[in-house]
């Protein structure tokens, strides 16, 4: 542990940010994979139907559709060239994993995307590992796997 801030202070910040995502976020259905370790040996032979997901209804997410601030993107460790990344902020529970995906109402999706499902592709750690206040991830439109 880094002990830069007391743990009670970190918990307080987490609760406040969870409340703000609850207040200002949009509704989504969150799907978190439950059997990734069991499918690890199959690697590329895993079919989409082989992965099982736990479904969380009516979760909240805050999405930055087009973050154009290059300084902010560099701080997050993202390099953007042709396409601006989509950044999603989640609450601290449930724990979002790589391979998870969200489904949101098409009312909130910009016209440049032809899907309402977005996959979590990269975690963005914005502070020390034990003092992370909220979960941020780079998301991408979910592709239909054949």
C-alpha positions in Angstrom: 0.0 0.0 0.0 1.2 3.5 -0.7 -0.5 5.1 2.3 -0.5 8.5 0.6 -4.0 9.1 1.8 -5.9 7.4 4.6 -8.1 4.6 3.5 -11.2 6.2 5.0 -10.6 9.3 2.8 -10.3 7.1 -0.3 -13.6 5.3 0.6 -15.3 8.7 1.1 -14.1 9.8 -2.4 -15.3 6.5 -3.9 -18.8 7.0 -2.3 -19.1 10.5 -3.6 -18.1 9.6 -7.2 -20.4 6.6 -7.1 -23.2 9.0 -6.2 -22.3 11.4 -9.0 -22.3 8.5 -11.6 -25.6 7.4 -10.2 -27.0 10.9 -10.6 -25.5 11.9 -13.9 -24.8 8.6 -15.7 -26.9 6.9 -18.2 -28.6 3.5 -17.8 -26.9 0.5 -19.3 -27.0 -3.3 -19.1 -23.6 -4.6 -18.0 -22.4 -8.1 -18.9 -19.4 -9.4 -17.1 -17.7 -12.7 -18.2 -17.8 -15.4 -15.6 -15.8 -18.2 -17.2 -12.7 -16.6 -18.8 -10.2 -18.7 -16.9 -12.0 -21.9 -17.9 -11.8 -20.9 -21.5 -8.2 -19.7 -21.4 -6.9 -23.0 -22.7 -9.1 -22.9 -25.8 -7.7 -19.4 -26.8 -8.7 -18.7 -30.4 -11.0 -21.7 -30.6 -13.4 -20.2 -28.1 -16.8 -19.5 -29.7 -18.8 -16.5 -28.5 -21.5 -18.9 -27.2 -18.9 -20.6 -25.0 -18.4 -17.5 -22.8 -21.0 -17.0 -20.1 -21.9 -13.6 -18.7 -23.4 -12.3 -15.5 -26.0 -9.7 -16.4 -26.4 -6.6 -14.3 -29.5 -4.6 -15.3 -29.9 -0.8 -14.9 -26.3 0.0 -14.1 -25.0 3.5 -14.5 -22.1 4.6 -16.7 -20.6 8.0 -17.7 -19.3 8.0 -21.2 -16.9 10.6 -22.8 -17.7 10.0 -26.5 -15.0 12.2 -28.0 -12.4 13.4 -25.6 -10.4 15.9 -27.7 -8.1 17.1 -24.9 -4.7 15.6 -25.9 -3.1 16.4 -22.6 -5.9 14.5 -20.7 -5.5 11.6 -23.2 -1.7 11.5 -22.6 -2.2 11.4 -18.9 -4.5 8.4 -19.4 -1.8 6.7 -21.5 -3.8 6.9 -24.7 -2.5 7.9 -28.1 -5.2 9.0 -30.5 -4.5 9.4 -34.2 -7.5 9.0 -36.6 -10.2 8.0 -34.2 -10.9 9.6 -30.8 -11.2 7.0 -28.0 -14.4 6.4 -26.0 -13.9 6.5 -22.3 -16.4 5.0 -19.9 -16.4 5.6 -16.1 -18.0 3.0 -13.9 -18.9 2.7 -10.3 -16.8 0.6 -8.0 -19.3 -2.2 -7.8 -19.7 -4.6 -9.7 -16.1 -5.0 -10.7 -15.7 -4.6 -14.4 -13.3 -6.9 -16.2 -11.7 -6.9 -19.6 -14.0 -8.7 -22.0 -17.1 -7.2 -20.3 -19.5 -5.3 -22.5 -22.4 -2.8 -22.0 -25.6 -2.3 -23.9 -27.0 1.2 -23.8 -30.1 2.8 -25.4 -29.6 3.9 -29.0 -30.8 7.3 -27.9 -27.5 8.0 -26.3 -25.2 6.6 -29.1 -23.9 9.1 -31.6 -24.8 8.6 -35.3 -21.3 7.6 -36.2 -21.7 4.2 -34.5 -24.0 1.5 -35.8 -24.2 -0.6 -32.6 -25.5 -0.1 -29.1 -23.1 -2.6 -27.6 -19.6 -1.5 -26.5 -16.8 -3.8 -25.2 -14.3 -2.9 -22.5 -10.9 -3.1 -24.1 -8.4 -1.3 -21.9 -8.3 -0.2 -18.3 -7.2 3.3 -17.5 -5.6 3.6 -14.1 -5.7 7.2 -13.1 -4.0 7.1 -9.7 -2.2 4.7 -7.4 -3.4 1.1 -7.4 -4.8 1.3 -3.9 -6.1 4.8 -4.2 -8.1 4.4 -7.4 -11.4 6.3 -6.8 -13.4 5.3 -9.9 -13.0 2.8 -12.7 -12.3 4.2 -16.1 -11.9 2.1 -19.2 -11.4 2.6 -22.9 -14.4 1.0 -24.7 -14.9 0.2 -28.4 -17.9 -0.9 -30.4 -18.5 -4.6 -29.9 -17.9 -6.6 -33.0 -20.0 -9.5 -34.0 -17.7 -12.5 -33.8 -18.2 -15.2 -36.4 
